[in-house]
Amino acid sequence: MGDDSAKLVIALSRSYNVLFTLIEKNVRNYGLTVSEFGVLEALLHKGELPVQKLCEKVLVTSGSMTYIVNKLEEKGYVKRYKCEKDARIWLVRLTGPGHEFISKIYPQHEDFLRTILSEIDAAEKADLIESLFRMKDILERKP
């Protein structure tokens, strides 16, 4: 039996691609991209955030975030404004309609995730979560 490193990478990549495609299709039903949904979800759970923090949470570049926030502003879901304490920092917050919208659809999205992952039992999920976070921590220490 050889090293299964390549198999692991292939399994992770294929699983991620299938999962992302399902999530993308689901959030499209709400008129959103995955990144737009991610921004709304982050703001729902964390409150107003600097653009840079949103980039870290949603895993996009600042240039992409500008585009995403512009689109969400056009839809009336978020408001962007300069920080009073540091004018170099832009903050983003949910608007009333944005908060109402994401508060309504987020539980539906959670149900969707629960449904598509229902064949993986709680113990397997816990093991996967632990293993994947451990793998992430190991890889982040690599040069």
A tleap script that builds the chain and sets N, CA, C and O, in Angstrom:
source leaprc.protein.ff14SB
mol = sequence {
  NMET GLY ASP ASP SER ALA LYS LEU VAL ILE
  ALA LEU SER ARG SER TYR ASN VAL LEU PHE
  THR LEU ILE GLU LYS ASN VAL ARG ASN TYR
  GLY LEU THR VAL SER GLU PHE GLY VAL LEU
  GLU ALA LEU LEU HIE LYS GLY GLU LEU PRO
  VAL GLN LYS LEU CYS GLU LYS VAL LEU VAL
  THR SER GLY SER MET THR TYR ILE VAL ASN
  LYS LEU GLU GLU LYS GLY TYR VAL LYS ARG
  TYR LYS CYS GLU LYS ASP ALA ARG ILE TRP
  LEU VAL ARG LEU THR GLY PRO GLY HIE GLU
  PHE ILE SER LYS ILE TYR PRO GLN HIE GLU
  ASP PHE LEU ARG THR ILE LEU SER GLU ILE
  ASP ALA ALA GLU LYS ALA ASP LEU ILE GLU
  SER LEU PHE ARG MET LYS ASP ILE LEU GLU
  ARG LYS CPRO
}
set mol.1.N position { 0.846 -1.184 0.000 }
set mol.1.CA position { 0.000 0.000 0.000 }
set mol.1.C position { 0.887 1.241 0.000 }
set mol.1.O position { 1.777 1.368 0.841 }
set mol.2.N position { 0.648 2.158 -0.942 }
set mol.2.CA position { 1.459 3.363 -1.062 }
set mol.2.C position { 0.864 4.530 -0.294 }
set mol.2.O position { -0.131 4.404 0.420 }
set mol.3.N position { 1.507 5.649 -0.469 }
set mol.3.CA position { 1.048 6.889 0.147 }
set mol.3.C position { -0.244 7.339 -0.538 }
set mol.3.O position { -0.331 7.361 -1.766 }
set mol.4.N position { -1.229 7.691 0.258 }
set mol.4.CA position { -2.527 8.100 -0.279 }
set mol.4.C position { -2.676 9.616 -0.402 }
set mol.4.O position { -3.799 10.113 -0.494 }
set mol.5.N position { -1.577 10.356 -0.405 }
set mol.5.CA position { -1.648 11.818 -0.468 }
set mol.5.C position { -2.367 12.308 -1.721 }
set mol.5.O position { -3.217 13.195 -1.648 }
set mol.6.N position { -2.023 11.729 -2.871 }
set mol.6.CA position { -2.665 12.147 -4.120 }
set mol.6.C position { -4.156 11.824 -4.094 }
set mol.6.O position { -4.978 12.626 -4.538 }
set mol.7.N position { -4.502 10.645 -3.572 }
set mol.7.CA position { -5.920 10.266 -3.465 }
set mol.7.C position { -6.680 11.237 -2.565 }
set mol.7.O position { -7.821 11.601 -2.849 }
set mol.8.N position { -6.030 11.652 -1.475 }
set mol.8.CA position { -6.655 12.602 -0.554 }
set mol.8.C position { -6.942 13.919 -1.260 }
set mol.8.O position { -8.038 14.466 -1.137 }
set mol.9.N position { -5.967 14.426 -1.994 }
set mol.9.CA position { -6.149 15.693 -2.713 }
set mol.9.C position { -7.261 15.559 -3.750 }
set mol.9.O position { -8.086 16.461 -3.893 }
set mol.10.N position { -7.289 14.459 -4.462 }
set mol.10.CA position { -8.335 14.233 -5.467 }
set mol.10.C position { -9.705 14.148 -4.800 }
set mol.10.O position { -10.662 14.762 -5.273 }
set mol.11.N position { -9.806 13.399 -3.716 }
set mol.11.CA position { -11.087 13.262 -3.008 }
set mol.11.C position { -11.574 14.611 -2.479 }
set mol.11.O position { -12.753 14.941 -2.600 }
set mol.12.N position { -10.665 15.386 -1.894 }
set mol.12.CA position { -11.037 16.715 -1.392 }
set mol.12.C position { -11.485 17.626 -2.527 }
set mol.12.O position { -12.500 18.313 -2.414 }
set mol.13.N position { -10.730 17.631 -3.620 }
set mol.13.CA position { -11.058 18.493 -4.758 }
set mol.13.C position { -12.404 18.138 -5.367 }
set mol.13.O position { -13.220 19.016 -5.648 }
set mol.14.N position { -12.628 16.863 -5.565 }
set mol.14.CA position { -13.897 16.438 -6.174 }
set mol.14.C position { -15.078 16.706 -5.243 }
set mol.14.O position { -16.139 17.144 -5.688 }
set mol.15.N position { -14.889 16.445 -3.963 }
set mol.15.CA position { -15.961 16.715 -2.992 }
set mol.15.C position { -16.273 18.206 -2.938 }
set mol.15.O position { -17.437 18.605 -2.935 }
set mol.16.N position { -15.225 19.023 -2.896 }
set mol.16.CA position { -15.419 20.474 -2.864 }
set mol.16.C position { -16.159 20.949 -4.113 }
set mol.16.O position { -17.089 21.749 -4.018 }
set mol.17.N position { -15.749 20.458 -5.284 }
set mol.17.CA position { -16.390 20.895 -6.528 }
set mol.17.C position { -17.873 20.550 -6.552 }
set mol.17.O position { -18.696 21.373 -6.954 }
set mol.18.N position { -18.215 19.349 -6.128 }
set mol.18.CA position { -19.624 18.940 -6.104 }
set mol.18.C position { -20.395 19.774 -5.086 }
set mol.18.O position { -21.484 20.267 -5.379 }
set mol.19.N position { -19.831 19.932 -3.893 }
set mol.19.CA position { -20.482 20.717 -2.841 }
set mol.19.C position { -20.674 22.161 -3.279 }
set mol.19.O position { -21.756 22.721 -3.104 }
set mol.20.N position { -19.628 22.776 -3.852 }
set mol.20.CA position { -19.716 24.170 -4.283 }
set mol.20.C position { -20.778 24.342 -5.364 }
set mol.20.O position { -21.523 25.322 -5.350 }
set mol.21.N position { -20.853 23.404 -6.295 }
set mol.21.CA position { -21.859 23.469 -7.360 }
set mol.21.C position { -23.270 23.416 -6.777 }
set mol.21.O position { -24.145 24.167 -7.209 }
set mol.22.N position { -23.495 22.545 -5.809 }
set mol.22.CA position { -24.813 22.456 -5.163 }
set mol.22.C position { -25.150 23.746 -4.414 }
set mol.22.O position { -26.276 24.239 -4.494 }
set mol.23.N position { -24.182 24.286 -3.692 }
set mol.23.CA position { -24.407 25.526 -2.939 }
set mol.23.C position { -24.653 26.687 -3.896 }
set mol.23.O position { -25.538 27.512 -3.668 }
set mol.24.N position { -23.868 26.746 -4.963 }
set mol.24.CA position { -24.018 27.810 -5.958 }
set mol.24.C position { -25.425 27.801 -6.555 }
set mol.24.O position { -26.059 28.846 -6.702 }
set mol.25.N position { -25.894 26.612 -6.891 }
set mol.25.CA position { -27.242 26.454 -7.453 }
set mol.25.C position { -28.303 26.888 -6.438 }
set mol.25.O position { -29.282 27.543 -6.799 }
set mol.26.N position { -28.106 26.525 -5.180 }
set mol.26.CA position { -29.067 26.874 -4.138 }
set mol.26.C position { -29.142 28.380 -3.919 }
set mol.26.O position { -30.239 28.937 -3.878 }
set mol.27.N position { -28.003 29.050 -3.778 }
set mol.27.CA position { -28.052 30.495 -3.497 }
set mol.27.C position { -28.498 31.291 -4.718 }
set mol.27.O position { -29.009 32.403 -4.582 }
set mol.28.N position { -28.308 30.729 -5.909 }
set mol.28.CA position { -28.799 31.390 -7.117 }
set mol.28.C position { -30.328 31.525 -7.071 }
set mol.28.O position { -30.889 32.456 -7.649 }
set mol.29.N position { -30.996 30.593 -6.382 }
set mol.29.CA position { -32.454 30.684 -6.212 }
set mol.29.C position { -32.863 31.957 -5.481 }
set mol.29.O position { -33.996 32.417 -5.621 }
set mol.30.N position { -31.947 32.528 -4.702 }
set mol.30.CA position { -32.217 33.762 -3.959 }
set mol.30.C position { -31.720 34.998 -4.704 }
set mol.30.O position { -31.777 36.108 -4.175 }
set mol.31.N position { -31.233 34.809 -5.931 }
set mol.31.CA position { -30.724 35.924 -6.718 }
set mol.31.C position { -29.343 36.385 -6.285 }
set mol.31.O position { -28.978 37.544 -6.481 }
set mol.32.N position { -28.572 35.470 -5.693 }
set mol.32.CA position { -27.250 35.815 -5.171 }
set mol.32.C position { -26.175 34.903 -5.743 }
set mol.32.O position { -26.449 33.789 -6.187 }
set mol.33.N position { -24.938 35.408 -5.721 }
set mol.33.CA position { -23.785 34.550 -5.960 }
set mol.33.C position { -23.356 33.985 -4.608 }
set mol.33.O position { -23.816 34.449 -3.565 }
set mol.34.N position { -22.485 32.995 -4.626 }
set mol.34.CA position { -21.978 32.428 -3.374 }
set mol.34.C position { -21.252 33.504 -2.564 }
set mol.34.O position { -21.397 33.563 -1.343 }
set mol.35.N position { -20.479 34.348 -3.233 }
set mol.35.CA position { -19.751 35.410 -2.524 }
set mol.35.C position { -20.700 36.438 -1.915 }
set mol.35.O position { -20.484 36.887 -0.789 }
set mol.36.N position { -21.747 36.814 -2.647 }
set mol.36.CA position { -22.733 37.755 -2.097 }
set mol.36.C position { -23.412 37.149 -0.875 }
set mol.36.O position { -23.593 37.819 0.142 }
set mol.37.N position { -23.784 35.880 -0.983 }
set mol.37.CA position { -24.397 35.198 0.157 }
set mol.37.C position { -23.430 35.190 1.336 }
set mol.37.O position { -23.832 35.445 2.471 }
set mol.38.N position { -22.160 34.901 1.074 }
set mol.38.CA position { -21.147 34.870 2.128 }
set mol.38.C position { -21.007 36.198 2.844 }
set mol.38.O position { -20.852 36.235 4.064 }
set mol.39.N position { -21.062 37.288 2.094 }
set mol.39.CA position { -20.981 38.625 2.703 }
set mol.39.C position { -22.195 38.868 3.584 }
set mol.39.O position { -22.052 39.308 4.725 }
set mol.40.N position { -23.386 38.589 3.072 }
set mol.40.CA position { -24.606 38.798 3.861 }
set mol.40.C position { -24.598 37.934 5.115 }
set mol.40.O position { -24.986 38.394 6.189 }
set mol.41.N position { -24.159 36.692 4.987 }
set mol.41.CA position { -24.107 35.784 6.140 }
set mol.41.C position { -23.109 36.287 7.180 }
set mol.41.O position { -23.395 36.261 8.377 }
set mol.42.N position { -21.942 36.745 6.729 }
set mol.42.CA position { -20.929 37.268 7.664 }
set mol.42.C position { -21.468 38.485 8.411 }
set mol.42.O position { -21.284 38.605 9.622 }
set mol.43.N position { -22.131 39.382 7.693 }
set mol.43.CA position { -22.678 40.583 8.328 }
set mol.43.C position { -23.821 40.234 9.278 }
set mol.43.O position { -23.989 40.886 10.309 }
set mol.44.N position { -24.603 39.219 8.942 }
set mol.44.CA position { -25.687 38.779 9.823 }
set mol.44.C position { -25.123 38.291 11.154 }
set mol.44.O position { -25.639 38.636 12.217 }
set mol.45.N position { -24.070 37.494 11.090 }
set mol.45.CA position { -23.533 36.876 12.302 }
set mol.45.C position { -22.492 37.717 13.033 }
set mol.45.O position { -22.313 37.556 14.240 }
set mol.46.N position { -21.802 38.612 12.326 }
set mol.46.CA position { -20.727 39.394 12.948 }
set mol.46.C position { -21.064 40.873 13.105 }
set mol.46.O position { -20.351 41.594 13.803 }
set mol.47.N position { -22.142 41.338 12.465 }
set mol.47.CA position { -22.439 42.771 12.492 }
set mol.47.C position { -21.569 43.498 11.484 }
set mol.47.O position { -20.908 42.873 10.655 }
set mol.48.N position { -21.574 44.837 11.559 }
set mol.48.CA position { -20.789 45.599 10.582 }
set mol.48.C position { -19.323 45.191 10.645 }
set mol.48.O position { -18.785 44.897 11.712 }
set mol.49.N position { -18.690 45.180 9.468 }
set mol.49.CA position { -17.294 44.754 9.377 }
set mol.49.C position { -16.528 45.651 8.418 }
set mol.49.O position { -17.100 46.174 7.461 }
set mol.50.N position { -15.227 45.833 8.671 }
set mol.50.CA position { -14.387 46.505 7.683 }
set mol.50.C position { -14.297 45.642 6.425 }
set mol.50.O position { -14.368 44.415 6.498 }
set mol.51.N position { -14.141 46.287 5.286 }
set mol.51.CA position { -14.048 45.564 4.019 }
set mol.51.C position { -12.957 44.493 4.092 }
set mol.51.O position { -13.154 43.380 3.605 }
set mol.52.N position { -11.814 44.816 4.692 }
set mol.52.CA position { -10.711 43.853 4.774 }
set mol.52.C position { -11.107 42.592 5.552 }
set mol.52.O position { -10.727 41.485 5.170 }
set mol.53.N position { -11.861 42.753 6.628 }
set mol.53.CA position { -12.330 41.584 7.403 }
set mol.53.C position { -13.286 40.741 6.567 }
set mol.53.O position { -13.246 39.512 6.615 }
set mol.54.N position { -14.148 41.414 5.798 }
set mol.54.CA position { -15.062 40.683 4.915 }
set mol.54.C position { -14.271 39.855 3.905 }
set mol.54.O position { -14.629 38.715 3.610 }
set mol.55.N position { -13.192 40.439 3.375 }
set mol.55.CA position { -12.344 39.700 2.427 }
set mol.55.C position { -11.829 38.416 3.070 }
set mol.55.O position { -11.842 37.355 2.445 }
set mol.56.N position { -11.378 38.515 4.312 }
set mol.56.CA position { -10.862 37.342 5.026 }
set mol.56.C position { -11.961 36.314 5.270 }
set mol.56.O position { -11.734 35.113 5.124 }
set mol.57.N position { -13.147 36.782 5.641 }
set mol.57.CA position { -14.256 35.873 5.953 }
set mol.57.C position { -14.752 35.143 4.706 }
set mol.57.O position { -15.061 33.953 4.756 }
set mol.58.N position { -14.824 35.871 3.582 }
set mol.58.CA position { -15.418 35.320 2.364 }
set mol.58.C position { -14.351 34.758 1.416 }
set mol.58.O position { -14.675 34.149 0.397 }
set mol.59.N position { -13.081 34.970 1.764 }
set mol.59.CA position { -11.955 34.456 0.983 }
set mol.59.C position { -11.918 35.013 -0.436 }
set mol.59.O position { -11.792 34.264 -1.405 }
set mol.60.N position { -12.031 36.351 -0.548 }
set mol.60.CA position { -11.898 37.012 -1.845 }
set mol.60.C position { -10.926 38.181 -1.711 }
set mol.60.O position { -10.636 38.639 -0.605 }
set mol.61.N position { -10.426 38.656 -2.853 }
set mol.61.CA position { -9.513 39.797 -2.862 }
set mol.61.C position { -10.288 41.087 -2.622 }
set mol.61.O position { -11.514 41.116 -2.731 }
set mol.62.N position { -9.566 42.150 -2.296 }
set mol.62.CA position { -10.238 43.431 -2.051 }
set mol.62.C position { -10.901 43.951 -3.323 }
set mol.62.O position { -11.958 44.578 -3.254 }
set mol.63.N position { -10.290 43.699 -4.491 }
set mol.63.CA position { -10.904 44.114 -5.751 }
set mol.63.C position { -12.225 43.400 -5.993 }
set mol.63.O position { -13.206 44.016 -6.411 }
set mol.64.N position { -12.244 42.106 -5.732 }
set mol.64.CA position { -13.486 41.344 -5.874 }
set mol.64.C position { -14.520 41.804 -4.857 }
set mol.64.O position { -15.708 41.884 -5.168 }
set mol.65.N position { -14.069 42.106 -3.641 }
set mol.65.CA position { -14.994 42.539 -2.597 }
set mol.65.C position { -15.664 43.852 -2.975 }
set mol.65.O position { -16.851 44.041 -2.711 }
set mol.66.N position { -14.909 44.766 -3.595 }
set mol.66.CA position { -15.498 46.033 -4.042 }
set mol.66.C position { -16.659 45.756 -4.990 }
set mol.66.O position { -17.726 46.356 -4.859 }
set mol.67.N position { -16.457 44.857 -5.936 }
set mol.67.CA position { -17.500 44.494 -6.893 }
set mol.67.C position { -18.699 43.874 -6.177 }
set mol.67.O position { -19.844 44.222 -6.464 }
set mol.68.N position { -18.437 42.959 -5.249 }
set mol.68.CA position { -19.511 42.271 -4.516 }
set mol.68.C position { -20.325 43.272 -3.699 }
set mol.68.O position { -21.555 43.251 -3.728 }
set mol.69.N position { -19.634 44.145 -2.975 }
set mol.69.CA position { -20.332 45.145 -2.155 }
set mol.69.C position { -21.122 46.102 -3.046 }
set mol.69.O position { -22.236 46.489 -2.694 }
set mol.70.N position { -20.562 46.490 -4.193 }
set mol.70.CA position { -21.303 47.344 -5.131 }
set mol.70.C position { -22.614 46.680 -5.542 }
set mol.70.O position { -23.666 47.320 -5.551 }
set mol.71.N position { -22.544 45.396 -5.882 }
set mol.71.CA position { -23.750 44.662 -6.300 }
set mol.71.C position { -24.771 44.587 -5.162 }
set mol.71.O position { -25.968 44.765 -5.387 }
set mol.72.N position { -24.302 44.325 -3.950 }
set mol.72.CA position { -25.217 44.239 -2.802 }
set mol.72.C position { -25.798 45.607 -2.454 }
set mol.72.O position { -26.937 45.698 -1.997 }
set mol.73.N position { -25.022 46.673 -2.668 }
set mol.73.CA position { -25.560 48.028 -2.465 }
set mol.73.C position { -26.651 48.326 -3.490 }
set mol.73.O position { -27.686 48.901 -3.154 }
set mol.74.N position { -26.414 47.931 -4.746 }
set mol.74.CA position { -27.417 48.123 -5.801 }
set mol.74.C position { -28.720 47.409 -5.456 }
set mol.74.O position { -29.803 47.902 -5.769 }
set mol.75.N position { -28.615 46.255 -4.817 }
set mol.75.CA position { -29.798 45.488 -4.419 }
set mol.75.C position { -30.431 46.036 -3.145 }
set mol.75.O position { -31.517 45.608 -2.753 }
set mol.76.N position { -29.752 46.983 -2.498 }
set mol.76.CA position { -30.282 47.595 -1.281 }
set mol.76.C position { -30.052 46.783 -0.017 }
set mol.76.O position { -30.692 47.039 1.003 }
set mol.77.N position { -29.137 45.798 -0.066 }
set mol.77.CA position { -28.922 44.905 1.073 }
set mol.77.C position { -27.840 45.379 2.042 }
set mol.77.O position { -27.871 45.034 3.223 }
set mol.78.N position { -26.880 46.170 1.546 }
set mol.78.CA position { -25.797 46.649 2.411 }
set mol.78.C position { -25.554 48.136 2.187 }
set mol.78.O position { -25.964 48.718 1.183 }
set mol.79.N position { -24.878 48.720 3.154 }
set mol.79.CA position { -24.451 50.125 3.086 }
set mol.79.C position { -22.972 50.149 3.430 }
set mol.79.O position { -22.532 49.500 4.380 }
set mol.80.N position { -22.203 50.908 2.645 }
set mol.80.CA position { -20.765 51.057 2.879 }
set mol.80.C position { -20.511 52.502 3.292 }
set mol.80.O position { -21.068 53.430 2.705 }
set mol.81.N position { -19.673 52.685 4.296 }
set mol.81.CA position { -19.370 54.050 4.753 }
set mol.81.C position { -17.998 54.079 5.410 }
set mol.81.O position { -17.474 53.050 5.838 }
set mol.82.N position { -17.423 55.284 5.482 }
set mol.82.CA position { -16.092 55.442 6.090 }
set mol.82.C position { -16.183 55.373 7.600 }
set mol.82.O position { -17.140 55.857 8.204 }
set mol.83.N position { -15.176 54.766 8.199 }
set mol.83.CA position { -15.067 54.676 9.650 }
set mol.83.C position { -14.803 56.077 10.202 }
set mol.83.O position { -13.944 56.797 9.693 }
set mol.84.N position { -15.536 56.457 11.237 }
set mol.84.CA position { -15.357 57.785 11.834 }
set mol.84.C position { -13.984 57.930 12.484 }
set mol.84.O position { -13.405 59.016 12.462 }
set mol.85.N position { -13.455 56.854 13.060 }
set mol.85.CA position { -12.172 56.909 13.771 }
set mol.85.C position { -10.970 56.850 12.835 }
set mol.85.O position { -9.902 57.371 13.159 }
set mol.86.N position { -11.143 56.214 11.671 }
set mol.86.CA position { -10.046 56.069 10.715 }
set mol.86.C position { -10.626 56.109 9.306 }
set mol.86.O position { -11.171 55.116 8.824 }
set mol.87.N position { -10.507 57.253 8.653 }
set mol.87.CA position { -11.131 57.471 7.342 }
set mol.87.C position { -10.558 56.574 6.243 }
set mol.87.O position { -11.114 56.510 5.147 }
set mol.88.N position { -9.457 55.886 6.524 }
set mol.88.CA position { -8.902 54.955 5.530 }
set mol.88.C position { -9.704 53.662 5.471 }
set mol.88.O position { -9.609 52.909 4.502 }
set mol.89.N position { -10.490 53.410 6.503 }
set mol.89.CA position { -11.225 52.147 6.628 }
set mol.89.C position { -12.670 52.325 6.176 }
set mol.89.O position { -13.363 53.250 6.600 }
set mol.90.N position { -13.101 51.429 5.315 }
set mol.90.CA position { -14.499 51.386 4.895 }
set mol.90.C position { -15.196 50.274 5.667 }
set mol.90.O position { -14.679 49.162 5.770 }
set mol.91.N position { -16.358 50.577 6.203 }
set mol.91.CA position { -17.170 49.601 6.927 }
set mol.91.C position { -18.374 49.227 6.077 }
set mol.91.O position { -18.849 50.026 5.269 }
set mol.92.N position { -18.859 48.018 6.263 }
set mol.92.CA position { -20.055 47.546 5.554 }
set mol.92.C position { -21.017 47.002 6.595 }
set mol.92.O position { -20.623 46.284 7.514 }
set mol.93.N position { -22.287 47.357 6.434 }
set mol.93.CA position { -23.317 46.851 7.343 }
set mol.93.C position { -24.547 46.481 6.528 }
set mol.93.O position { -24.733 46.943 5.403 }
set mol.94.N position { -25.378 45.640 7.119 }
set mol.94.CA position { -26.658 45.299 6.495 }
set mol.94.C position { -27.605 46.481 6.609 }
set mol.94.O position { -27.595 47.202 7.608 }
set mol.95.N position { -28.417 46.676 5.592 }
set mol.95.CA position { -29.523 47.627 5.686 }
set mol.95.C position { -30.706 46.885 6.313 }
set mol.95.O position { -30.633 45.675 6.524 }
set mol.96.N position { -31.775 47.591 6.606 }
set mol.96.CA position { -32.983 46.932 7.116 }
set mol.96.C position { -33.469 45.837 6.180 }
set mol.96.O position { -33.674 44.702 6.609 }
set mol.97.N position { -33.659 46.172 4.878 }
set mol.97.CA position { -34.090 45.134 3.937 }
set mol.97.C position { -33.072 43.992 3.800 }
set mol.97.O position { -33.456 42.836 3.621 }
set mol.98.N position { -31.779 44.318 3.884 }
set mol.98.CA position { -30.744 43.289 3.799 }
set mol.98.C position { -30.800 42.340 4.980 }
set mol.98.O position { -30.674 41.125 4.823 }
set mol.99.N position { -30.992 42.907 6.174 }
set mol.99.CA position { -31.092 42.082 7.386 }
set mol.99.C position { -32.329 41.189 7.317 }
set mol.99.O position { -32.275 40.007 7.657 }
set mol.100.N position { -33.425 41.762 6.880 }
set mol.100.CA position { -34.672 40.988 6.750 }
set mol.100.C position { -34.491 39.843 5.747 }
set mol.100.O position { -34.921 38.716 5.993 }
set mol.101.N position { -33.848 40.150 4.613 }
set mol.101.CA position { -33.645 39.167 3.550 }
set mol.101.C position { -32.768 38.006 4.018 }
set mol.101.O position { -33.166 36.848 3.896 }
set mol.102.N position { -31.580 38.301 4.552 }
set mol.102.CA position { -30.664 37.223 4.943 }
set mol.102.C position { -31.202 36.468 6.159 }
set mol.102.O position { -30.966 35.268 6.292 }
set mol.103.N position { -31.916 37.154 7.042 }
set mol.103.CA position { -32.517 36.473 8.202 }
set mol.103.C position { -33.564 35.458 7.760 }
set mol.103.O position { -33.770 34.437 8.414 }
set mol.104.N position { -34.216 35.749 6.651 }
set mol.104.CA position { -35.240 34.844 6.119 }
set mol.104.C position { -34.606 33.658 5.382 }
set mol.104.O position { -35.028 32.515 5.556 }
set mol.105.N position { -33.590 33.939 4.559 }
set mol.105.CA position { -33.050 32.865 3.717 }
set mol.105.C position { -31.976 32.028 4.403 }
set mol.105.O position { -31.755 30.884 4.007 }
set mol.106.N position { -31.305 32.565 5.416 }
set mol.106.CA position { -30.227 31.793 6.049 }
set mol.106.C position { -30.729 30.482 6.666 }
set mol.106.O position { -30.094 29.447 6.469 }
set mol.107.N position { -31.840 30.489 7.402 }
set mol.107.CA position { -32.344 29.206 7.931 }
set mol.107.C position { -32.697 28.211 6.817 }
set mol.107.O position { -32.529 27.003 6.983 }
set mol.108.N position { -33.182 28.720 5.691 }
set mol.108.CA position { -33.478 27.843 4.558 }
set mol.108.C position { -32.187 27.237 4.007 }
set mol.108.O position { -32.153 26.067 3.623 }
set mol.109.N position { -31.134 28.042 3.973 }
set mol.109.CA position { -29.838 27.557 3.506 }
set mol.109.C position { -29.282 26.499 4.467 }
set mol.109.O position { -28.732 25.488 4.030 }
set mol.110.N position { -29.425 26.734 5.763 }
set mol.110.CA position { -28.994 25.735 6.749 }
set mol.110.C position { -29.742 24.417 6.547 }
set mol.110.O position { -29.144 23.343 6.620 }
set mol.111.N position { -31.051 24.502 6.293 }
set mol.111.CA position { -31.847 23.298 6.018 }
set mol.111.C position { -31.334 22.585 4.769 }
set mol.111.O position { -31.240 21.358 4.734 }
set mol.112.N position { -31.006 23.369 3.748 }
set mol.112.CA position { -30.464 22.810 2.510 }
set mol.112.C position { -29.173 22.042 2.796 }
set mol.112.O position { -29.003 20.915 2.333 }
set mol.113.N position { -28.263 22.655 3.562 }
set mol.113.CA position { -26.995 21.993 3.897 }
set mol.113.C position { -27.238 20.717 4.696 }
set mol.113.O position { -26.613 19.685 4.449 }
set mol.114.N position { -28.155 20.805 5.656 }
set mol.114.CA position { -28.493 19.632 6.469 }
set mol.114.C position { -29.005 18.496 5.568 }
set mol.114.O position { -28.653 17.333 5.765 }
set mol.115.N position { -29.826 18.844 4.593 }
set mol.115.CA position { -30.395 17.847 3.684 }
set mol.115.C position { -29.327 17.197 2.814 }
set mol.115.O position { -29.273 15.971 2.709 }
set mol.116.N position { -28.474 18.011 2.186 }
set mol.116.CA position { -27.497 17.414 1.266 }
set mol.116.C position { -26.418 16.620 1.999 }
set mol.116.O position { -25.773 15.754 1.409 }
set mol.117.N position { -26.224 16.916 3.288 }
set mol.117.CA position { -25.211 16.192 4.063 }
set mol.117.C position { -25.824 15.189 5.042 }
set mol.117.O position { -25.142 14.691 5.938 }
set mol.118.N position { -27.109 14.899 4.865 }
set mol.118.CA position { -27.837 14.062 5.829 }
set mol.118.C position { -27.340 12.618 5.901 }
set mol.118.O position { -27.545 11.949 6.913 }
set mol.119.N position { -26.698 12.136 4.854 }
set mol.119.CA position { -26.215 10.751 4.874 }
set mol.119.C position { -24.893 10.597 5.627 }
set mol.119.O position { -24.391 9.487 5.799 }
set mol.120.N position { -24.344 11.713 6.069 }
set mol.120.CA position { -23.130 11.675 6.888 }
set mol.120.C position { -23.583 11.875 8.327 }
set mol.120.O position { -24.132 12.922 8.667 }
set mol.121.N position { -23.355 10.875 9.175 }
set mol.121.CA position { -23.859 10.980 10.552 }
set mol.121.C position { -23.032 11.963 11.385 }
set mol.121.O position { -21.962 12.404 10.966 }
set mol.122.N position { -23.540 12.291 12.554 }
set mol.122.CA position { -22.934 13.311 13.419 }
set mol.122.C position { -21.485 12.983 13.771 }
set mol.122.O position { -20.633 13.871 13.780 }
set mol.123.N position { -21.204 11.717 14.058 }
set mol.123.CA position { -19.833 11.321 14.416 }
set mol.123.C position { -18.884 11.506 13.232 }
set mol.123.O position { -17.761 11.984 13.396 }
set mol.124.N position { -19.345 11.123 12.037 }
set mol.124.CA position { -18.520 11.305 10.836 }
set mol.124.C position { -18.267 12.785 10.574 }
set mol.124.O position { -17.155 13.181 10.223 }
set mol.125.N position { -19.311 13.603 10.746 }
set mol.125.CA position { -19.145 15.052 10.552 }
set mol.125.C position { -18.121 15.601 11.532 }
set mol.125.O position { -17.252 16.384 11.149 }
set mol.126.N position { -18.216 15.201 12.783 }
set mol.126.CA position { -17.266 15.673 13.800 }
set mol.126.C position { -15.842 15.256 13.434 }
set mol.126.O position { -14.909 16.049 13.559 }
set mol.127.N position { -15.675 14.010 12.981 }
set mol.127.CA position { -14.345 13.529 12.578 }
set mol.127.C position { -13.811 14.309 11.376 }
set mol.127.O position { -12.644 14.700 11.344 }
set mol.128.N position { -14.685 14.530 10.390 }
set mol.128.CA position { -14.274 15.287 9.205 }
set mol.128.C position { -13.863 16.711 9.576 }
set mol.128.O position { -12.832 17.208 9.122 }
set mol.129.N position { -14.673 17.356 10.396 }
set mol.129.CA position { -14.369 18.728 10.820 }
set mol.129.C position { -13.009 18.774 11.506 }
set mol.129.O position { -12.169 19.616 11.188 }
set mol.130.N position { -12.802 17.867 12.443 }
set mol.130.CA position { -11.529 17.835 13.175 }
set mol.130.C position { -10.355 17.565 12.229 }
set mol.130.O position { -9.329 18.242 12.296 }
set mol.131.N position { -10.510 16.584 11.361 }
set mol.131.CA position { -9.425 16.224 10.439 }
set mol.131.C position { -9.116 17.341 9.450 }
set mol.131.O position { -7.950 17.635 9.183 }
set mol.132.N position { -10.149 17.955 8.914 }
set mol.132.CA position { -9.926 19.011 7.922 }
set mol.132.C position { -9.307 20.257 8.545 }
set mol.132.O position { -8.438 20.882 7.937 }
set mol.133.N position { -9.740 20.625 9.747 }
set mol.133.CA position { -9.111 21.770 10.417 }
set mol.133.C position { -7.668 21.443 10.797 }
set mol.133.O position { -6.797 22.310 10.723 }
set mol.134.N position { -7.412 20.210 11.201 }
set mol.134.CA position { -6.037 19.800 11.514 }
set mol.134.C position { -5.175 19.891 10.257 }
set mol.134.O position { -4.046 20.379 10.307 }
set mol.135.N position { -5.709 19.422 9.135 }
set mol.135.CA position { -4.986 19.489 7.867 }
set mol.135.C position { -4.695 20.939 7.490 }
set mol.135.O position { -3.586 21.262 7.065 }
set mol.136.N position { -5.681 21.804 7.645 }
set mol.136.CA position { -5.500 23.230 7.348 }
set mol.136.C position { -4.380 23.815 8.201 }
set mol.136.O position { -3.513 24.526 7.691 }
set mol.137.N position { -4.398 23.517 9.495 }
set mol.137.CA position { -3.363 24.027 10.406 }
set mol.137.C position { -1.973 23.540 10.001 }
set mol.137.O position { -1.009 24.304 10.028 }
set mol.138.N position { -1.878 22.275 9.628 }
set mol.138.CA position { -0.592 21.713 9.193 }
set mol.138.C position { -0.109 22.414 7.926 }
set mol.138.O position { 1.054 22.805 7.827 }
set mol.139.N position { -1.010 22.567 6.961 }
set mol.139.CA position { -0.631 23.174 5.682 }
set mol.139.C position { -0.258 24.646 5.832 }
set mol.139.O position { 0.609 25.140 5.112 }
set mol.140.N position { -0.899 25.345 6.753 }
set mol.140.CA position { -0.572 26.763 6.965 }
set mol.140.C position { 0.839 26.950 7.525 }
set mol.140.O position { 1.414 28.031 7.399 }
set mol.141.N position { 1.394 25.923 8.131 }
set mol.141.CA position { 2.757 26.012 8.674 }
set mol.141.C position { 3.821 25.728 7.609 }
set mol.141.O position { 5.014 25.906 7.857 }
set mol.142.N position { 3.393 25.294 6.443 }
set mol.142.CA position { 4.348 24.974 5.373 }
set mol.142.C position { 4.829 26.264 4.709 }
set mol.142.O position { 4.089 27.244 4.622 }
set mol.143.N position { 6.101 26.246 4.235 }
set mol.143.CA position { 6.648 27.453 3.573 }
set mol.143.C position { 5.989 27.711 2.232 }
set mol.143.O position { 6.331 28.678 1.552 }
savepdb mol mol.pdb
quit
